[in-house]
């Protein structure tokens, strides 16, 4: 059991890296987010001083916090069905997200 738990963060990190790579291929300015020990997500630079932090809270399914200078300024609600998305579907959903106006 401990062995499986030790490997889980690597799987999550690998998936986040794959999503970042898929986003970059689509022309999205994305990077790996590391909000804490063994926690990984995707950081998307929106371009007006804001950034979206996807899945940094550990919840199932895709959702994002929109931040400016470390302050929460918006939110992308959980995308229905996204807890079963593969890497390409995650990248498509993130690339198509509406972040509103700054």
MDAnalysis code that builds the backbone (N, CA, C; Angstrom):
import MDAnalysis as mda
import numpy as np

u = mda.Universe.empty(306, n_residues=102, atom_resindex=np.repeat(np.arange(102), 3), trajectory=True)
u.add_TopologyAttr("name", ["N", "CA", "C"] * 102)
u.add_TopologyAttr("resid", np.arange(1, 103))
u.add_TopologyAttr("resname", ["UNK", "UNK", "UNK", "UNK", "UNK", "UNK", "UNK", "UNK", "UNK", "UNK", "UNK", "UNK", "UNK", "UNK", "UNK", "UNK", "UNK", "UNK", "UNK", "UNK", "UNK", "UNK", "UNK", "UNK", "UNK", "UNK", "UNK", "UNK", "UNK", "UNK", "UNK", "UNK", "UNK", "UNK", "UNK", "UNK", "UNK", "UNK", "UNK", "UNK", "UNK", "UNK", "UNK", "UNK", "UNK", "UNK", "UNK", "UNK", "UNK", "UNK", "UNK", "UNK", "UNK", "UNK", "UNK", "UNK", "UNK", "UNK", "UNK", "UNK", "UNK", "UNK", "UNK", "UNK", "UNK", "UNK", "UNK", "UNK", "UNK", "UNK", "UNK", "UNK", "UNK", "UNK", "UNK", "UNK", "UNK", "UNK", "UNK", "UNK", "UNK", "UNK", "UNK", "UNK", "UNK", "UNK", "UNK", "UNK", "UNK", "UNK", "UNK", "UNK", "UNK", "UNK", "UNK", "UNK", "UNK", "UNK", "UNK", "UNK", "UNK", "UNK"])
u.atoms.positions = np.array([
    [0.822, -1.198, 0.000],
    [0.000, 0.000, 0.000],
    [0.863, 1.257, 0.000],
    [1.878, 1.300, 0.805],
    [2.746, 2.481, 0.865],
    [3.430, 2.699, -0.477],
    [3.821, 1.605, -1.143],
    [4.462, 1.743, -2.439],
    [3.560, 2.455, -3.441],
    [2.275, 2.092, -3.490],
    [1.333, 2.736, -4.409],
    [1.169, 4.214, -4.083],
    [1.071, 4.525, -2.806],
    [0.921, 5.920, -2.413],
    [2.159, 6.727, -2.787],
    [3.315, 6.119, -2.693],
    [4.555, 6.824, -3.034],
    [4.616, 7.126, -4.526],
    [3.992, 6.296, -5.331],
    [4.043, 6.498, -6.778],
    [2.974, 7.451, -7.281],
    [1.911, 7.619, -6.547],
    [0.808, 8.459, -6.985],
    [1.230, 9.875, -7.372],
    [2.039, 10.580, -6.579],
    [2.440, 11.934, -6.990],
    [3.174, 11.949, -8.327],
    [3.969, 10.913, -8.615],
    [4.668, 10.861, -9.890],
    [3.681, 10.776, -11.043],
    [2.615, 9.976, -10.854],
    [1.599, 9.849, -11.895],
    [0.912, 11.193, -12.102],
    [0.539, 11.869, -11.029],
    [-0.115, 13.167, -11.147],
    [0.808, 14.184, -11.806],
    [2.080, 14.166, -11.427],
    [3.026, 15.097, -12.036],
    [3.169, 14.796, -13.527],
    [3.287, 13.527, -13.870],
    [3.449, 13.144, -15.270],
    [2.234, 13.590, -16.094],
    [1.035, 13.410, -15.548],
    [-0.163, 13.832, -16.269],
    [-0.184, 15.347, -16.438],
    [0.172, 16.088, -15.397],
    [0.206, 17.548, -15.493],
    [1.216, 17.995, -16.547],
    [2.371, 17.355, -16.586],
    [3.399, 17.679, -17.584],
    [2.862, 17.403, -18.990],
    [2.140, 16.307, -19.162],
    [1.567, 15.970, -20.474],
    [0.513, 16.997, -20.892],
    [-0.300, 17.444, -19.946],
    [-1.311, 18.461, -20.263],
    [-0.623, 19.771, -20.655],
    [0.418, 20.160, -19.916],
    [1.168, 21.375, -20.245],
    [1.734, 21.273, -21.660],
    [2.328, 20.145, -21.973],
    [2.902, 19.950, -23.303],
    [1.825, 20.038, -24.393],
    [0.676, 19.422, -24.146],
    [-0.419, 19.479, -25.118],
    [-0.926, 20.912, -25.291],
    [-0.987, 21.665, -24.206],
    [-1.409, 23.071, -24.290],
    [-0.395, 23.898, -25.068],
    [0.878, 23.699, -24.791],
    [1.920, 24.445, -25.496],
    [1.876, 24.154, -26.995],
    [1.573, 22.905, -27.350],
    [1.425, 22.539, -28.757],
    [0.288, 23.318, -29.406],
    [-0.726, 23.648, -28.619],
    [-1.877, 24.411, -29.107],
    [-1.632, 25.920, -29.059],
    [-0.444, 26.333, -28.644],
    [-0.112, 27.751, -28.590],
    [-0.511, 28.444, -27.301],
    [-0.897, 27.671, -26.283],
    [-1.276, 28.236, -24.990],
    [-0.022, 28.371, -24.125],
    [0.122, 29.534, -23.485],
    [1.259, 29.759, -22.588],
    [0.963, 29.051, -21.265],
    [1.531, 27.855, -21.115],
    [1.253, 27.020, -19.952],
    [2.547, 26.514, -19.337],
    [2.477, 26.251, -18.041],
    [3.628, 25.720, -17.300],
    [3.107, 24.834, -16.176],
    [3.983, 24.007, -15.658],
    [3.646, 23.161, -14.524],
    [3.534, 24.029, -13.275],
    [2.443, 23.864, -12.537],
    [2.263, 24.574, -11.260],
    [2.570, 23.597, -10.134],
    [3.289, 24.078, -9.137],
    [3.618, 23.267, -7.962],
    [3.215, 24.028, -6.700],
    [1.926, 23.962, -6.355],
    [1.447, 24.742, -5.211],
    [1.822, 24.178, -3.853],
    [2.306, 22.955, -3.816],
    [2.672, 22.361, -2.534],
    [3.377, 21.041, -2.760],
    [3.818, 20.453, -1.680],
    [4.523, 19.179, -1.740],
    [3.611, 18.111, -2.326],
    [4.059, 17.458, -3.379],
    [3.309, 16.398, -4.052],
    [1.977, 16.870, -4.624],
    [1.869, 18.131, -4.933],
    [0.672, 18.665, -5.584],
    [1.112, 19.336, -6.876],
    [0.385, 19.037, -7.927],
    [0.742, 19.564, -9.242],
    [-0.512, 20.021, -9.959],
    [-0.359, 21.000, -10.791],
    [-1.451, 21.498, -11.600],
    [-0.890, 22.157, -12.831],
    [-1.714, 22.937, -13.479],
    [-1.327, 23.622, -14.713],
    [-1.548, 25.119, -14.525],
    [-0.517, 25.890, -14.864],
    [-0.590, 27.351, -14.812],
    [-0.716, 27.865, -16.245],
    [-1.764, 28.651, -16.503],
    [-1.968, 29.247, -17.822],
    [-1.842, 30.759, -17.670],
    [-0.937, 31.341, -18.432],
    [-0.756, 32.789, -18.434],
    [-1.804, 33.382, -19.378],
    [-2.686, 34.195, -18.836],
    [-3.791, 34.744, -19.621],
    [-3.330, 35.928, -20.476],
    [-2.385, 36.704, -19.996],
    [-1.819, 37.754, -20.828],
    [-2.169, 39.162, -20.411],
    [-3.048, 39.350, -19.450],
    [-3.399, 40.687, -18.983],
    [-3.035, 40.848, -17.501],
    [-2.005, 40.124, -17.105],
    [-1.575, 40.164, -15.712],
    [-2.211, 39.085, -14.858],
    [-3.116, 38.337, -15.461],
    [-3.766, 37.256, -14.731],
    [-3.190, 35.911, -15.152],
    [-3.378, 34.927, -14.283],
    [-3.016, 33.552, -14.601],
    [-4.092, 32.646, -14.030],
    [-4.319, 31.544, -14.709],
    [-5.285, 30.552, -14.242],
    [-4.515, 29.361, -13.696],
    [-4.881, 28.953, -12.509],
    [-4.269, 27.791, -11.879],
    [-5.288, 26.665, -11.889],
    [-5.020, 25.673, -12.720],
    [-5.933, 24.554, -12.903],
    [-5.558, 23.397, -11.995],
    [-6.544, 22.899, -11.255],
    [-6.416, 21.683, -10.447],
    [-5.287, 21.717, -9.434],
    [-5.108, 22.829, -8.785],
    [-4.077, 22.910, -7.749],
    [-4.656, 22.626, -6.361],
    [-5.974, 22.413, -6.281],
    [-6.607, 22.187, -4.978],
    [-6.837, 20.718, -4.662],
    [-6.508, 19.829, -5.596],
    [-6.647, 18.400, -5.346],
    [-8.049, 17.854, -5.562],
    [-8.991, 18.678, -5.972],
    [-10.361, 18.213, -6.203],
    [-10.440, 17.447, -7.524],
    [-11.398, 16.523, -7.622],
    [-11.598, 15.782, -8.864],
    [-12.270, 16.688, -9.885],
    [-11.851, 16.580, -11.129],
    [-12.435, 17.386, -12.192],
    [-11.673, 18.677, -12.403],
    [-11.838, 19.240, -13.587],
    [-11.132, 20.468, -13.954],
    [-11.863, 21.705, -13.450],
    [-11.138, 22.543, -12.754],
    [-11.610, 23.858, -12.329],
    [-10.381, 24.727, -12.159],
    [-10.562, 26.031, -12.207],
    [-9.399, 26.916, -12.114],
    [-9.681, 28.107, -11.219],
    [-8.618, 28.545, -10.579],
    [-8.619, 29.806, -9.845],
    [-7.902, 30.811, -10.729],
    [-8.476, 31.974, -10.906],
    [-7.842, 33.019, -11.714],
    [-7.248, 34.033, -10.744],
    [-5.944, 34.233, -10.874],
    [-5.201, 35.060, -9.923],
    [-4.541, 36.242, -10.627],
    [-4.388, 37.327, -9.881],
    [-3.581, 38.466, -10.324],
    [-2.755, 38.893, -9.113],
    [-1.452, 38.871, -9.277],
    [-0.534, 39.247, -8.191],
    [-0.825, 38.491, -6.893],
    [-1.157, 37.202, -7.024],
    [-1.412, 36.378, -5.856],
    [-2.783, 36.545, -5.231],
    [-3.640, 37.348, -5.845],
    [-4.984, 37.603, -5.321],
    [-6.015, 36.944, -6.242],
    [-6.948, 36.217, -5.657],
    [-8.003, 35.582, -6.429],
    [-8.913, 36.648, -7.040],
    [-9.037, 36.642, -8.376],
    [-9.879, 37.625, -9.060],
    [-10.973, 36.971, -9.903],
    [-10.970, 35.647, -9.940],
    [-11.987, 34.955, -10.718],
    [-11.885, 33.455, -10.534],
    [-12.809, 32.765, -11.170],
    [-12.882, 31.328, -10.995],
    [-13.521, 30.720, -12.234],
    [-12.982, 29.598, -12.684],
    [-13.622, 28.814, -13.732],
    [-14.230, 27.609, -13.029],
    [-15.565, 27.493, -13.018],
    [-16.202, 26.397, -12.285],
    [-15.850, 25.032, -12.875],
    [-16.060, 24.010, -12.074],
    [-15.756, 22.641, -12.489],
    [-16.466, 22.328, -13.801],
    [-15.712, 21.768, -14.733],
    [-16.244, 21.405, -16.040],
    [-16.913, 20.035, -15.903],
    [-18.214, 19.957, -16.175],
    [-18.925, 18.684, -16.012],
    [-18.277, 17.548, -16.800],
    [-18.121, 16.409, -16.150],
    [-17.553, 15.228, -16.790],
    [-16.039, 15.210, -16.878],
    [-15.389, 16.288, -16.453],
    [-13.940, 16.408, -16.640],
    [-13.121, 15.463, -15.761],
    [-13.721, 14.870, -14.749],
    [-12.960, 13.946, -13.902],
    [-12.565, 12.684, -14.662],
    [-13.185, 12.437, -15.815],
    [-12.832, 11.261, -16.619],
    [-12.112, 11.629, -17.920],
    [-11.768, 12.904, -18.095],
    [-11.080, 13.343, -19.314],
    [-9.675, 12.739, -19.393],
    [-9.261, 12.410, -20.609],
    [-7.863, 12.041, -20.823],
    [-7.053, 13.325, -21.032],
    [-5.765, 13.178, -21.267],
    [-4.872, 14.332, -21.378],
    [-5.315, 15.281, -22.493],
    [-5.645, 14.748, -23.655],
    [-6.041, 15.598, -24.784],
    [-7.344, 16.339, -24.499],
    [-8.295, 15.664, -23.867],
    [-9.562, 16.316, -23.527],
    [-9.350, 17.408, -22.478],
    [-8.449, 17.162, -21.524],
    [-8.128, 18.187, -20.532],
    [-7.530, 19.409, -21.216],
    [-6.582, 19.169, -22.119],
    [-5.932, 20.278, -22.828],
    [-6.946, 21.047, -23.670],
    [-7.846, 20.338, -24.346],
    [-8.880, 21.007, -25.153],
    [-9.758, 21.893, -24.269],
    [-10.183, 21.361, -23.111],
    [-11.064, 22.115, -22.217],
    [-10.365, 23.352, -21.658],
    [-9.117, 23.204, -21.260],
    [-8.363, 24.341, -20.709],
    [-8.137, 25.388, -21.798],
    [-7.783, 24.944, -23.000],
    [-7.527, 25.880, -24.100],
    [-8.788, 26.657, -24.482],
    [-9.962, 26.039, -24.320],
    [-11.214, 26.687, -24.700],
    [-11.870, 27.467, -23.570],
    [-11.275, 27.471, -22.395],
    [-11.899, 28.106, -21.225],
    [-12.090, 29.600, -21.431],
    [-13.162, 30.105, -20.842],
    [-13.474, 31.525, -20.863],
    [-13.081, 32.117, -19.506],
    [-12.088, 33.008, -19.518],
    [-11.593, 33.603, -18.276],
    [-12.236, 34.949, -17.988],
    [-13.168, 35.361, -18.817],
    [-13.805, 36.662, -18.620],
    [-12.843, 37.792, -18.911],
    [-13.226, 38.983, -18.507],
    [-12.369, 40.147, -18.718],
    [-11.591, 40.440, -17.450],
    [-10.429, 41.028, -17.621],
    [-9.542, 41.330, -16.489],
    [-10.069, 42.415, -15.660],
])
